[in-house]
Amino acid sequence: MIRLRLSPGDLERLRFAYSPLAEVAESLYVLHSGRIPRLHRAWYERIREDLHRVDFDVLRAIVPAPRPHVASFLLAGAREPSTSIDEQLAMVAACPADRLREDLEVVWRGELPAATERVLQHGGARRIAEVLDQYWQVAVRPYWPQIRAVLDADVAYRASRLARGGIEALLADLHPELELAEHAIHVRSTQPEGPDHQLRGAGLLLVPCVFAWPHVMADLGSTNTPSITFGPRGIGNLWPAAEVSRTGAESLGALLGRSRAAILLSLGLPRSTSDLAADLQQSMPAVSAHLAVLRRSGLVTSWRAGRRVLYQRTPLATSVIAAGDSLPEPRESAGDLDQEWEVVGGGG
């Protein structure tokens, strides 16, 4: 059991942050464990052919499996939702050799294996940062927009719970191993119970991380802001198993018009107006007008996340899409079908 003692100053400085580097570290653990969860198998199938471009000898030396700990320097640098991987990798590259060794000794529970010693002696922090960037480019960067969308949705939900019911409501469904009791956050852990950690006004970061699921981590390293990393809600939508069929897409287009149907199909994860305009090659005013209609119809919901307004389809919209996707293929001839869709598909 880990106990984080909160002062009034810590509650005032409780905030959310994103950590691209935590996604890197946690996804590496998923790979190194040798057991890809069903949740992330679609991701693995997409990246597996490109993994040969990455120096996994270095990565296995710093992220071993089975999971004992994650090195604290891999959780550093997350300060806000706009934290970038470049900022975090620069911090890794500049990490002092003694801190690097200390963090890795915690990971390996004492004596470092020969492979880890070689990494420290030949390239050290700079080499680690280079290889982490190799892996980021292959395995995480291509999917960062959709990962970010899941994080945005989770933080919007958590912030609303915090506003309505305070930290107790926020923690109530954050993770089964977290609870608030006696002015402290309790984190259930397999590690021996240690002394309470007094945050003493240092604040606390809450860091959603899609590859952390189903685990929760408390990072209390002396050089990092104290943080709790957890799996966000909605990660089941991160890697859709199948696309909507042509029949389903055409049915939705006949009902709503092609443009609005395309927007609705793109909103399985939260997106901004500019995201949709770029992906669908439509103007931002046109997308904004379509979103307004969909929102008034109860098919789209919206909320503010920092400077952006995000949109996501509602359960009603998902039901409409599913109903259209279950329709049988039309039996008309190809000529009749083309003529039919030429008439009814012109909206939007």
N, C-alpha and C positions, 0 to 999 in steps of 0.2 A: 504494500500500500504506500502510495506517495501522497503527502498532504501539502497543498499549497495554501499557506496562510495569507489571506487577503486583508489589506488595510483599505480605508476609504480612498486613499490615493491610487491604489491599484485598480479599484472599480472605475474610477474616473479615466484611467488610462487603458482600460480594456478595449481592444480594437481587433479588427480583422485584417489579415494580410494574405497575399498569395505568394507561393514559393515555387517557381518553375524548377529550381534545383531540387526541392523535395520531391517533385514529380519524377525527376531523373533518378534520384536515389531509391525511391520506393518502387519504381518500375524495374530497376535493376534487381532489387530483391525478388520481385515476382519472377524474373527470368532465372536468376541464380537458384531459386528454390527448386526448380525442375518441375513444378506443378503449377501450370497456368490456370488460374480460376476461370470457370466458364464465363464469368463476367467480362474477362479481358481476352478471350481467345480470338475474337475477331480482330482486335488490335495486333495480337501476336502474328496472325496469319498475314497481316498487311506488311509487317516490318521484317519478317524472318529472313527473306532473301537478301536484305540490305545489311544485316548485322555483321557480315564478314568484313565490312569496311571499318569496323571499330576494333580497337585493341582491348580485347576482353581480359588479357593477362593483367593489365593495370586495373581494370574495373573489379575483377574478382579479388584483387589484393586489398581493396578498400571497402567493398560491399560483399562480405561473405554470406554464405547460407550454410546451415539454418540461421535464422535471425536471432542474434544476441542483442545487438544495439545498432543504431545508425550513427555514424561519426558526426559529432556536433558541427564540424566545419561544413558538412553537407546540408545543414539546416540553417546556416547563418545567412544574414542579409535580407530576410523577408521583413519589410517594414510597413507595406501598404498593398492594396490590390494592384497597383501599377508596377510593382517590383519586376525588374527585367532579369532575364538569364545572364545578360552581359554584365550587369552589376554584380551578380552573385559569383560568376566565374572569375571576375577580377579579384574579388575577395579571396577566393580559393587560391588563385595564383600568388597572391601576396601573403598567404598564411605563413606565419613563422614556423620554422622547422620543428621547434620544440613543441608547439601546440599541435602540429600535424601528428607528431609521434605520440603525444599524450592521448589525443582523440582515438588514434588507431589502436593503442594499447587497451583502451576501454572496449573497443569493438572486438578485439581478439582475446580479451580477458587475460591480459598479461603479456607473455612473450610473443613477439611478432614472427610470423612465418618468413621463410627465406624470400618468397616472392614479394612480400610487402617491404622487407628490408631493401630489396633491389630497387623498388620504386622510389623509396625515400632517398637512396644514395645516387640514383641516376635519373635526374630530372626533377624529383621531388614535387613540390606544389605546382610548379608550372606545367610539368608533364601531366599531372592529374587533371588540371584544368583543361588542357588541350584535349585529353581523351574524353572527359565529360562533355565537352563541346561536340566532339565527333558523335557521341551517342545521342546527344540532344538533337542534332541535325537530322539523324536517321529515325529516331524512335519517338520523339515527343514534339518537336517543332511543327511537323506537318499537321498535327492534331491539336495544337495549342488553342486555336480559336474555339473548337468545340469543347475542349476541357475548360477553357475560361468561361464559356457559357454556363456549364454546370456549376462552376464555382460562383458565378454571379447570381444564379438562381438560389443557391444555398444561402449565400450571405444576405440576400434580400429577405429570405424567410427567417433567418436567425435574428436579423436586425428588428424585424417586426415583433418577434417574440420578446426580445429584450426591451423594446419600447413599451409593450403591453404589460409584461409581468416581471421585469427585472432579470437579474442573473439567474435566479432560480428557474424561471420559465425557459430561459435560454439553454440551460444545461439539462433540462428535463429529458430531452430527446436527442441531445448531441451525440451521445454514445453510451451504451449500457454500462461501461466501466467507469463512468464519471458520475459523481453526485456532489451536491453541496450540503455540507453539514458542519456545524460548529464554526462558522465563519471561515471555512476552508473548502477548497475543491479537493475531493478525494479521487485519486486515480488508482484503480485496482491494478496490481502488477504482480508478475511472477517473481520479481526481485525481493530479497529480504527487506522487511520494513526498516526504514531508516528514519532519521530525525525529520521533523517538519521543516519545510522550506518557507522561510519568511520572505515574501516578495519585497516588502519595505518600500513601496512606491515605485518599483521598477516597471510596473504595469504587466499586462499579459496579452500576448498575441494568440488569436485563434486562427489556425491555418487549415482551411479545407484542402484536401489533397486526394484526387481520385484514386491514385494507386496505393494510398495508405489503407483503404478499406480491406478487411474489416477491423484493422488495428487502430489503436490510439497511442500517441507518443507524447510524452512530456519532456521537453528539452530545457534543462535548467543549468546549462553550461555558463560559467562565470563571464564569458565574453559575449554571449548572445542575450537578447531580450528573452525572458522566460516565455515559452510558447507551448501550446497544445496543438498537435497536428491530428486531424481526424478525417474520416471518409465522409464526403458530403452526401446529401440527399440527391436523388435523381440520377445516380450513376448508371442505373439500368437503361437509361436512354442514350448513353454515351456512344455505344457501338451498335447501331441498329442492325439486327440480323438480316433484314430483308427490305428491299425497296417496295414502294407501292407499285402494284401492277399497272400495265398500260391501261387496262380497263378501268381501274380505280381512278387513275389520274384523269382519264377522259371524262368519266362520270362527274368528277368534282369540277372539272372545267366547264362542263355543260350546265352545272348548277350555279356556279359562281362567276364564270368567266376565267379564261386561261391565266391571266395575270394574278388574280386573287387566289386561284387554286395553287399556283406555283408558290406564292408567298406563304400560304397556309401549310403546304407540304414542307417548306423550309423551316418552319417554326416548331419542330419537335424539341429543339433546344432554344434558349433565349437568344435573340438576335436584335441588333440595332437597325435603324432605318438605313444607315450607310452600309452595314454588312449586307443587307438584303439587296440594296441597289447595285452594289458591286457584283454580287454573285449572280443576280438575275439579269444584269445588264439593262436595268430600268433607271429612270431618273429618280432622284430622291423625292421631289414633289409628288410624282406619280405613286411611288411606294407609300409615301405618307398618307395620301388620299385613300388608297386601298386599305391601309391599316386602320384608318378611322372608321371605314365602313365595317370591316371585320370586327372591330372592337365593339361598335354599337350593336352588332348582331350577336354578341356573346361568344364569338368564335376565337377571339384573341384577348389576352389580358396584358397589361403593361405595368411597369414600375421603373423608378429611377434608381440607377446604380452609379453613384458618383456623378460624373458629368453626362452620362449616357442614359437614354431611355431604352429599356429592353422590352421586347415583345415575345410572347410565347402562346402557342395555341392552347385552348382550354380543353378540358375533358369532353365537352360537347363536340368540339371540332374533331378531336381524335375519334369519337364515335361515328361522326359523319364520314370521315375518311375510311374507317374500317368497314362501314356499311357499303360504301361504293366499291371497295376493293373485293368484297365478297360476291359481287354480281357476276353472273356467267358472261362469257364472251358473247357478243352479239352474233346472230346467225346470218345476218344479211351478207350479200355478196360484197366483194371488195369495192366494186363501183358504188353500190348503194351506201356502204359505210362511209366512203369518202364524201359522198354528197351530203349525207346526214350531218357529219361533223363540220363540213364547210358551212352549213347553215347555223347550227346551234353553238359552235365553238368560236364564234366571232366576237363574243363579249370580252370585257376586261381590257 
